[in-house]
Structure formats: structure tokens, C-alpha cells
Amino acid sequence: PSRRPALVIDGRETDQAKLADQIRRAFALFEGLALTRGDHVAILSADVEAVSVLMLAGVRGGLAMVNLNPDMTPRDRDIALRACRPRHVFLD
């Protein structure tokens, strides 16, 4: 295995094993929510590491991941959510 970090965010490094474990856990969460290939999932979070893990787990599961800016106005957020029609929304 590579000694290089798998993910570096704000100077914090995550190694391959830890990232793989986080992705497995997020994938299990998706399965627990009965999300299946092709479902749309929206994420509104400022936590870059959590967003990264959710996005990677979603790709693994064949989900359509939609990353929305958590700072958008409620009106813009509602428009975006109507447009992407997510089956589930993850919030900070």
C-alpha cells in the first residue's frame, strides 16, 4: 500500500485504510436507507471531509450525488432541490 495519504483537507491527512473504512460505513448507511443505484442524493454541508466520503461512497453505489452549497439562500436551495429531486438529503 502507498504511504501517501489518500485525502488531505486543511492539512489533515487521511490514510488509505481509514478512508476505505469511512467509505464502507457511508455505503452501509446508504444501504440502510434503501438507496439504490441511480437514486439522487443531495448533500448540504460545509464539512469537506464528510462531503468527500459521502461522494466517494455514492459513486461506489452508483448514486447520483448532488453537492449543494450550504450557504445558498433558502429560495435557491429549494429551487436546486426541486431540480435534482433527491431521494435523501444529508445536512450538516
N, C-alpha and C positions, 0 to 999 in steps of 0.2 A: 504493500500500500504506500501511496505517496505521503511524504512527510509535510507536504504543503497543505495549508488549510483549505478546506472545501468552500468556506464562506468567510469573508471579512467585512464586518459592518462597524463603522465608527471605531476602528482599531481593535475590536473584539474578534478573535479568531474562533471558528468552529471547525473541528477536525471532521474527517470523512465519517468516522463511526458515529459521532454524536449527531451529525446532520442526517445520516441514514436512519438513526433511531427516531429523530424528530419527525422525519417524513413518514416513517412507518406508523407512528402514533397518529399523525394527522390523517393518514389514509384510513386507519381504523375508525377514526371519528367520522369521516365521510361515509364509510360503510354503515356505521351505527345510525346515521341519519338517512339511510336508504338512498343515498345519492348514487346515481349510476352514470355510466358513460354517456356523454352528450348533455348532461344536466348543466345548467348555468349556475354559477356560484359567485356572488359578489362579496368583495372584501372592502371594508371601510376601516382602515387602521393606519395609525402613524408609526406602529411598531414594525420597522423594516425587516427585522429578523423573522417575526411571526408571519408577515406577508410572504416573505421568501419561502418559508417552509410550507405554508398553505398552497402557494402557487406550484411548487415542485410536486407536492402530493397530489394536487389536482391534475397536473399533467400526467402523472403516473396512472391516475384513474380514468383518464380520458374525459375529464370535466372541462367545461368552458369557463375559465376563471376570468373574472372581471374585477380589476383593481380600480377602485374609485377613490378620489381624493377626499379624505375625511374632513377637510376644511371647506368643501364646497357648500354653497348655501342650501338650505333645506329644499328650496324650489328646484335648484339644479340637480340635487341628489334624487329627488322624486322623479324628475324627467329621466335621468340616467337609469334609475331602477326600473321604470316602466319600459324603457327601451330594451334593456337586457333581459328582463323577465326572469330573475334568478329564482331557482328553487329554494335556495337558502342564502342568507346574508350573515356574514361574520362582522361583528362590530368590535371596536376597542373596548 
